[in-house]
């Protein structure tokens, strides 16, 4: 460069670099866009909704590596988050597990996170188009990263509900409540708010307004004490959100998992929300795939080689965590799962704790003696 003008070589490079299209502006899509723009790669993000908005999400981040934080430029954002140090688990209203996280986590609302990431992406020169819902077969898969979140499943019996509350007393920074056919998580987020997010089996006959639906499902699921706690607090206006017709687990080839399509985050595999891993996995996916997508953009890899390399990397990173969640979810979300947990005895509790370590800290490093199991 001379006199602030691009050199002939730089101009030539810009002319041959391919734009990456990202479908979906959640953590995976925005994290990927930021990581690519920091490498000088042109990126267009197409988001079906708008920024900011409340979304059904546990709003907990655990086990982010230093590499992922730096790659996706998350340092400033995490400084705004609430530090999550303690956890307590409840089964049918009885406390069965209490302890400290092996490593500190972060509590941050999607409303704040998505807005901050979109702003950062824009400052880096990235382009965003909102209100752009792209159907699964609507574009050529080459040069496209699918980060559009959950996959629709009209046969699913699951319903996700969330809202923010203030003035709610918590027994730990993160509470998990198991009940009849579902589970509910509470965690502290920024500015004194508490995020309440639950996964429930849908029930016929509930016609309550969105802001009242969460309370109805809590009461019917056996969480009367929790529902009463929330009633004594203040619900954040506009924060109530719901989502249905989604499927947990990885995308299979019959579901559109063809080799030419690159999927990240929930578009690739939607892990059970009780793990608190979904957002961390989205950012990890972005950090791992960004270098390979940059190689494709600059002509060093073909698209087939790029997709294959990304899928191998993501599979190695997440296969243990996904397998553990796949085994645990049916038990914890079954109609009797919450009631069985306290009766599993010492062996069952030890296995529960080991599973907990795998789900949150798949690379190890946790200390089992940080946890005190409560006798029932």
C-alpha positions in Angstrom: 0.0 0.0 0.0 1.3 3.5 -0.8 -0.3 6.8 0.1 -3.3 5.0 1.6 -4.3 3.4 -1.8 -4.5 -0.3 -2.4 -1.6 -1.9 -4.3 -2.1 -3.6 -7.7 -1.7 -7.0 -5.8 -4.3 -6.0 -3.2 -6.7 -4.9 -5.9 -6.2 -8.2 -7.8 -6.8 -10.2 -4.6 -10.0 -8.4 -3.9 -11.2 -9.0 -7.4 -10.8 -12.8 -7.0 -12.0 -13.3 -3.4 -15.5 -14.9 -3.2 -18.2 -13.6 -1.0 -19.5 -15.9 1.8 -23.2 -15.8 2.4 -24.4 -16.6 5.9 -28.0 -17.7 6.4 -29.0 -16.7 9.9 -27.9 -14.0 12.3 -27.7 -15.8 15.6 -24.4 -16.6 17.5 -23.2 -19.0 14.8 -23.9 -16.6 11.9 -22.7 -13.4 13.5 -19.7 -15.1 15.1 -18.7 -16.5 11.7 -19.3 -13.2 10.0 -17.1 -11.3 12.5 -14.3 -13.9 12.2 -14.4 -13.8 8.4 -14.5 -9.9 8.3 -11.4 -9.8 10.5 -9.7 -11.7 7.8 -10.9 -9.3 5.1 -13.4 -11.8 3.6 -16.6 -10.2 2.1 -19.7 -11.5 4.0 -23.4 -11.1 3.5 -25.6 -12.2 6.4 -29.3 -12.9 5.6 -31.5 -12.9 8.8 -35.2 -13.7 8.8 -35.9 -11.5 11.8 -34.6 -8.1 13.0 -32.1 -6.9 15.6 -32.5 -6.8 18.5 -35.3 -9.2 19.6 -35.9 -11.7 22.4 -35.5 -15.3 21.5 -36.1 -18.6 23.3 -32.7 -19.4 24.6 -31.0 -20.5 27.9 -28.7 -17.5 27.6 -25.9 -19.3 29.3 -22.4 -19.6 27.9 -20.0 -22.3 29.2 -16.6 -23.8 28.1 -15.7 -21.1 25.5 -12.0 -21.6 24.6 -9.6 -18.6 24.5 -9.3 -19.3 20.7 -13.0 -19.0 20.2 -13.3 -15.8 22.2 -10.5 -14.2 20.2 -11.6 -15.5 16.9 -15.2 -14.2 17.3 -14.1 -11.0 19.1 -16.2 -11.7 22.2 -13.9 -10.2 24.9 -15.8 -6.9 25.2 -19.2 -8.6 25.1 -18.3 -11.1 27.9 -17.3 -8.2 30.1 -21.0 -7.2 30.1 -22.2 -10.7 31.1 -23.1 -11.9 34.6 -20.4 -14.3 36.0 -22.0 -17.7 36.6 -20.2 -19.6 39.3 -22.8 -21.7 41.1 -25.5 -24.2 40.2 -28.3 -26.1 41.9 -30.5 -28.8 40.4 -34.0 -29.7 41.6 -36.2 -32.7 40.9 -39.9 -32.3 41.5 -39.2 -29.4 43.8 -36.4 -31.2 45.9 -32.8 -30.1 45.6 -30.6 -32.9 44.5 -27.3 -31.2 43.4 -25.6 -28.0 44.5 -22.1 -26.8 43.7 -19.7 -24.5 41.9 -19.0 -24.7 38.2 -15.5 -26.1 37.5 -15.0 -22.9 35.4 -16.9 -19.7 35.4 -19.6 -19.2 32.8 -21.4 -16.2 31.5 -25.0 -15.1 31.6 -26.1 -12.7 28.8 -29.4 -12.1 27.1 -29.7 -12.9 23.4 -31.4 -9.5 23.1 -28.1 -7.8 24.1 -25.8 -10.3 22.5 -27.3 -10.3 19.0 -27.5 -6.5 18.9 -23.9 -6.1 20.0 -22.6 -8.7 17.6 -24.6 -7.2 14.7 -23.1 -3.8 15.5 -19.6 -5.2 15.6 -20.1 -7.0 12.3 -21.3 -3.8 10.7 -18.3 -1.8 12.0 -16.1 -4.4 10.4 -17.7 -3.8 7.0 -20.0 -6.7 6.9 -23.4 -6.5 5.2 -26.7 -7.6 6.8 -30.1 -8.0 5.2 -32.9 -8.5 7.7 -36.4 -9.9 6.9 -34.7 -12.4 4.5 -36.2 -15.8 5.1 -34.3 -18.2 2.7 -36.0 -21.6 2.2 -33.7 -24.7 2.6 -33.4 -25.3 -1.2 -33.6 -21.6 -2.1 -29.9 -21.0 -2.9 -26.9 -22.8 -4.4 -25.1 -24.3 -1.4 -21.7 -23.3 -2.6 -20.2 -20.5 -0.6 -23.2 -20.5 1.8 -23.0 -21.3 5.5 -26.4 -22.3 7.0 -26.7 -20.9 10.5 -30.5 -20.5 10.5 -31.2 -22.2 13.8 -33.7 -25.0 14.5 -35.2 -27.2 11.9 -38.9 -27.3 11.6 -40.7 -30.5 12.6 -44.5 -30.3 12.5 -44.7 -33.7 14.3 -42.7 -32.5 17.3 -44.5 -32.4 20.7 -42.0 -29.9 22.2 -42.6 -26.3 23.2 -40.0 -23.8 24.3 -40.9 -20.8 26.4 -38.8 -18.0 27.9 -39.1 -14.6 29.7 -37.0 -12.3 31.8 -37.8 -11.5 35.4 -36.5 -9.2 38.0 -36.9 -9.5 41.8 -36.8 -13.3 41.7 -34.7 -15.0 44.4 -32.3 -17.6 43.1 -30.7 -20.4 45.1 -27.7 -20.4 42.7 -26.5 -18.5 39.6 -28.0 -21.3 37.5 -31.0 -23.4 38.6 -32.3 -26.4 36.8 -35.7 -27.8 37.6 -36.8 -31.3 36.4 -40.5 -32.1 36.4 -43.2 -34.0 34.6 -42.3 -34.1 30.9 -39.8 -31.3 30.7 -37.3 -29.0 32.5 -36.8 -25.4 33.3 -33.6 -23.4 33.7 -33.1 -20.1 35.5 -29.9 -18.0 35.3 -28.7 -14.6 36.1 -28.0 -12.3 33.1 -27.0 -8.6 32.8 -28.5 -5.7 34.8 -30.1 -7.7 37.5 -32.5 -9.7 35.3 -33.1 -13.5 35.4 -33.7 -15.5 32.3 -36.3 -18.3 32.7 -36.4 -20.8 29.9 -38.3 -24.1 29.8 -38.8 -27.1 27.5 -42.3 -28.6 27.8 -44.4 -31.2 26.2 -47.2 -29.3 24.5 -50.6 -29.5 26.3 -54.0 -29.2 24.6 -56.3 -26.5 25.9 -53.8 -23.9 27.0 -54.9 -20.7 25.3 -53.3 -18.1 27.6 -51.6 -15.0 26.3 -47.9 -15.4 25.6 -46.9 -13.6 28.8 -49.1 -16.0 30.9 -48.3 -19.2 29.1 -45.0 -19.8 31.0 -46.8 -19.7 34.4 -49.5 -22.1 33.2 -47.0 -24.7 32.0 -45.0 -24.4 35.2 -48.0 -25.1 37.3 -49.2 -28.0 35.2 -45.7 -29.5 35.1 -45.4 -29.7 38.9 -43.3 -26.5 39.5 -45.9 -24.7 41.6 -43.3 -23.2 44.0 -41.3 -21.9 41.0 -44.4 -20.4 39.5 -45.2 -18.6 42.8 -41.6 -17.2 42.9 -42.0 -15.8 39.4 -45.4 -14.3 40.2 -43.7 -12.3 43.0 -41.2 -10.8 40.5 -41.6 -8.5 37.6 -41.7 -9.8 34.0 -39.7 -7.7 31.5 -42.0 -6.2 29.0 -41.7 -7.8 25.6 -39.4 -10.6 26.8 -41.9 -13.4 26.7 -41.2 -15.7 23.7 -42.2 -19.1 22.5 -41.1 -21.6 19.8 -42.6 -25.0 18.8 -42.3 -27.6 16.0 -38.5 -28.2 16.4 -36.4 -31.3 16.6 -33.4 -32.0 18.8 -30.3 -33.9 17.6 -28.1 -33.8 14.5 -29.2 -33.3 10.9 -29.3 -36.7 9.0 -28.8 -37.0 5.2 -32.5 -37.6 4.8 -33.2 -34.3 6.5 -31.0 -32.3 4.2 -27.6 -33.2 5.5 -26.1 -33.5 2.0 -22.3 -33.2 1.7 -22.5 -29.9 -0.3 -24.3 -28.0 2.5 -22.4 -26.5 5.3 -24.4 -26.3 8.6 -23.3 -24.6 11.8 -24.9 -24.2 15.2 -28.5 -25.5 15.7 -28.8 -25.9 11.9 -26.2 -28.7 12.2 -27.3 -30.2 15.6 -29.7 -28.9 18.2 -28.5 -30.1 21.6 -30.8 -30.4 24.5 -31.2 -27.0 26.2 -30.5 -28.4 29.7 -26.8 -28.6 28.8 -26.2 -24.8 28.5 -24.0 -25.7 25.5 -25.9 -24.4 22.5 -24.5 -20.9 22.2 -21.0 -22.0 23.1 -21.2 -24.7 20.4 -22.4 -22.1 17.9 -19.4 -19.8 18.6 -17.0 -22.8 18.5 -18.5 -23.8 15.1 -17.9 -20.3 13.8 -14.3 -20.2 15.1 -13.4 -23.6 13.7 -14.9 -23.1 10.2 -13.8 -19.5 9.6 -10.2 -20.3 8.6 -11.4 -23.0 6.1 -14.1 -20.7 4.6 -11.4 -18.0 4.2 -9.3 -20.5 2.3 -12.3 -21.3 0.1 -13.0 -17.6 -0.5 -9.4 -16.9 -1.5 -9.2 -20.0 -3.8 -7.0 -22.3 -1.7 -9.8 -24.9 -1.1 -12.6 -26.1 -3.3 -16.1 -26.0 -1.8 -16.2 -29.8 -1.4 -12.9 -29.7 0.5 -14.1 -26.9 2.7 -17.3 -28.6 3.7 -15.5 -31.9 4.3 -12.9 -30.2 6.5 -15.4 -28.3 8.5 -17.6 -31.3 9.1 -14.6 -33.4 10.3 -13.6 -30.6 12.7 -17.1 -30.1 14.1 -17.6 -33.8 14.5 -14.4 -34.3 16.5 -15.2 -31.3 18.7 -18.8 -32.1 19.5 -19.4 -35.9 19.1 -18.9 -36.8 22.8 -21.1 -33.9 24.0 -23.8 -34.6 21.5 -23.9 -38.3 22.4 -24.0 -37.6 26.1 -26.9 -35.1 25.6 -28.7 -37.6 23.4 -28.6 -40.1 26.2 -29.6 -37.8 29.0 -32.4 -35.8 27.3 -34.9 -38.7 27.0 -34.4 -39.5 30.7 -34.6 -35.9 32.1 -37.5 -34.9 29.8 -39.6 -38.1 30.2 -42.9 -37.9 32.1 -41.3 -39.6 35.1 -37.6 -38.6 34.6 -37.7 -35.8 37.1 -39.1 -38.0 39.7 -36.7 -40.9 39.2 -33.5 -38.8 39.6 -33.5 -38.6 43.4 -34.2 -42.4 43.6 -31.1 -43.4 41.5 -28.9 -43.5 44.6 -25.2 -42.8 45.0 -24.2 -44.5 41.8 -26.8 -42.7 39.8 -25.8 -39.3 41.3 -22.1 -40.0 40.5 -23.0 -40.8 36.9 -25.1 -37.6 36.8 -22.2 -35.6 37.9 -19.8 -37.2 35.4 -22.4 -36.5 32.7 -22.6 -32.9 33.8 -18.8 -32.6 33.4 -18.9 -34.1 29.9 -21.7 -31.8 28.8 -20.2 -28.6 30.1 -16.5 -29.2 29.8 -15.9 -31.9 27.1 -12.2 -31.1 27.1 -11.8 -31.9 30.9 -10.4 -29.6 33.5 -13.3 -29.8 35.9 -12.8 -30.8 39.5 -15.4 -33.2 40.8 -14.9 -32.2 44.4 -16.3 -28.8 43.7 -19.8 -30.3 43.9 -21.9 -31.3 47.0 -24.7 -33.6 46.3 -27.7 -33.0 48.5 -29.3 -36.0 50.3 -33.0 -36.5 49.6 
